[in-house]
Amino acid sequence: MIRVEELRRITLGGSRLPAFVLLSATLILASCGSGSQTAQKKGAGGPPTVGYVVVQPGEVPVVAELTGRVNPFQVSEVRPQVAGIVRKRFFTEGSIVRQGQTLYQIDPSLYAASVAEASANLQNARATAEAAKIKADRYKPLAEAEAVAKQDYTDAAAASRQANAQVAQTGAQLRTAKINLNFTRVPAPITGRIGRTLVTEGALVTTNQTDPLAVIQRLDPIYVDIQQSSTELLALRRALAQQGVSPGSASVRLKLEDGSEYGSAGTVQFSEVMVDQTTGTVTLRASFPNPEGLLLPGMFVRAVFTQAIDTRAYLVPQQAVSRDAKGSAQLWVVGPDNKAVRRDVVADRTQGAFWVITGGLNPGDKVITQGIANLKPNAAIKPVPADSPQKIEAPRKGQGSGASKSKGG
């Protein structure tokens, strides 16, 4: 650093510097010296101030966010009950059909003829049965009077019973023929949205064909099948078996494929009792209202729901928690005599802007959330509640006027 005496000896072009230049340099050096002394005073101050929050255990939900796939509430494949040529289709593809509504008409000619034949056979059987009954009734008093052989009466009575059985048999054949005739009008098994038709008018259909005529799906309400790891489910059941964890609600929210949230909440219906051997997961099924048809079968969604409630967990701001090289969670607390103490904690998940701490803290601990950058173990600190406003004191008398004089000078 150049001293004032040295500046006085510096000449410019053989002449000395003007007096006002020397005075300005002197003031600059004096101000630099005073700033250095001020910094030294600040550096030699008291312990660093840190902000803390007092933590208490509370009820923290154990929220699960799992993948799921949308499935229809009901699915029905429309199949023919009789064989024949499709004469007409009565629905619009993609529309809503009602249970019992006629969808297709199969050629009824052969089945109408079968009904007529069965009806004629029934009439013949009834006539035969009536004649056999009259004959048996005549033989009965004659056999009692021994006017005819008892064997003749026995044969007549048996023939009458056989004729009655023939009536019943032909009656069943008539009912079968009528049922087959009704099956030529193919009805909708359920109410729902029908897809595209897989057959056209004029196509031959049979009762054992591979492809259905069409598929109907009921989409309101609708199912979402949720997959959860068997390991996570086992850990949850163990936690529920311990004190401090209670079952959560059955309400489920959905996140759609574009990241938006589905408007209506659903409810968990059941959980399967077996683990899928290929994926190692258990399926949970939830039901959702779907009046607008926004959820479609096959869609991938994410289900968010509370599986349990931990009544002994702590919520700590995320900026207070750090992790070491091994990934273990740590934080700072205000120890005895206002000393900084590093604490190992268990932080497995987050909830909003907080870490959920399930181990390592005690009720009433003061967790440091501000001013933790340069903390050292057992170092003295000055703890204040987090986000406390700074106290700005007014300048003392004489300090402001002195500064004004210096600027003016």
Buried (B, 14 or more C-beta within 10 A) or exposed (E): EEEEEEBBEEEEEEEEBEEEEBEEBBEEBEEEEEEEEEEEEEEEEEEBEBBBBEBEBEEBBBBBEBEBBBBBBBEBEBBBBBBBEBBEBEBEEEEBBEEEBBBBBBBBEBBBEBBEBBBEBBEEBBEBBBEBBEBBEEBEEBBEEEEBEEEEBEBBBEBBEEBBEBBEEBBEBBEEBBEBBBBBBBBBBBBBBBBEBBBEEEEEBEEEBEEBBBBBBBBBBBBBBBBBBBEBBEEBEEBBEEEEBEEBBBEBBBBBEEEEEBEBBBEBEEEEEEBEEEEEBBBBBBBBBBEEEBBEBEBEBBBBBBBBBBEBBBBBBBBBBEEEEEEEBBBBBBBEEBBBBBBEBBBEEEBEEBBBBBEBBEEEBBBBBBBBEEBEEEBEBEBBEBEEEEEEEEEEEEEEEEEEEEEEE
